[in-house]
Amino acid sequence: MSIGTIRKGPRNLITDVDGIRVGNAHDKDVRSGVTVILPDARAIAGGDVRGGAPGTRETDLLDATCLVDAVDAIVLSGGSVYGLDAASGATAWLGARGRGYGMGDAQVVAPVIPAAILFDLTNGGNKNWGETPPYNALGRAACDAADKSFELGNAGAGFGARAGTIKGGLGSASAVTDDGLQVGALIAVNPFGSALVPGSDCFWAAPYELDGEFGGRGWSDAACALSTIDPLIGTKGEGAAQAGGNTTIGCIATNADLTPAEARRVAIMAQDGLARAIRPIHTPFDGDVLFVLATATKPLDPEIRAREILQLGSIAADCVARAVARGVYEAETLGDSIGYRSADFSSRS
């Protein structure tokens, strides 16, 4: 296989993968939101959990030994444990439209929707929702909004996110190749760690940037001396170091014809994109989770299948790194969380 030139897709979004749509919904008063990745048809899925404090739903069924090998959607949500209810809203929305796992002669289907949440409960929004958290309704609203185009930054699951000491957000990036492979990543960026090289406005992901997609700031000389950089500079700091208090979650989509086991391998490889873009990552205080959706419209060559999976995983990792930086770059100031493009980096060290 010769994949040829790797370039951005026409939108530079995960929806450059044919058959994928994304919907966002948020509540400005609550400062939180939900993102739904909605394939046009059931898609092969895999996932990988690396953070020390994850919050997930329906991830066990992604094991390749389980009965169900395809899913109906992926849900990413703010709200910590409350946000898991966003998947219930999406389940109701899909079920009402007859989309889900069919059960013989039963008149009802069972939508299969893996989900992950991030922590944004202390971002200054109004969380006094009593017994009616907004996430079920936001999950349905995000499904209603699903389209090929969608907003980045302060949108969906990234609406109330923080990335280290500055505003985090929702980021996406894509890559297409001459031989028709399509890969896209969608990341809600809310890590304990920092997406920026200390003492600069440069992203750790700078080496992977395409066409100035996150400002074209380039690479910092400071990044060449990693051993001299305190890994906690630019992070949320000791005061915010609490289990479940952070987390970066996301989804990779591809048109490749993957098996569930291969989808998981791609998810494992794609986690390296988080390591390229955030420092530190996969900490005890993060719940980092990545999912993979495969629409399976592009067959892989059986004679070199393992090599093609290798190439796909590498491209996916680069897309994840780029999506992280785009999520921070596109985020705007919200409350006391300063957006990247409004931040004063001159006083940073």
Secondary structure, DSSP 8 states (H G I E B T S, - for coil): -----EE--SSSSGGGSTTEEEEEEEETTTTEEEEEEEESS-EEEEEEE-SSS--EES-GGGSTTSS--EES-EEEESSGGGGGGHHHHHHHHHHHTT-SB--TT-S--B----EEE---TTSSS----TT--SHHHHHHHHHHT-BS----BSSGGGTT-EETTEE-EEEEEEEEETTS-EEEEEEEE--SSBSB-TTSS-BTTGGG--TTTT------GGGG-GGGS-TTTTS--GGG--TTS---EEEEEEEE---HHHHHHHHHHHHHHHHHHSBS-S-TT---EEEEEEEEEE---TTSHHHHHHHHHHHHHHHHHHHHHHHHHH---BTTB--GGG---TT--
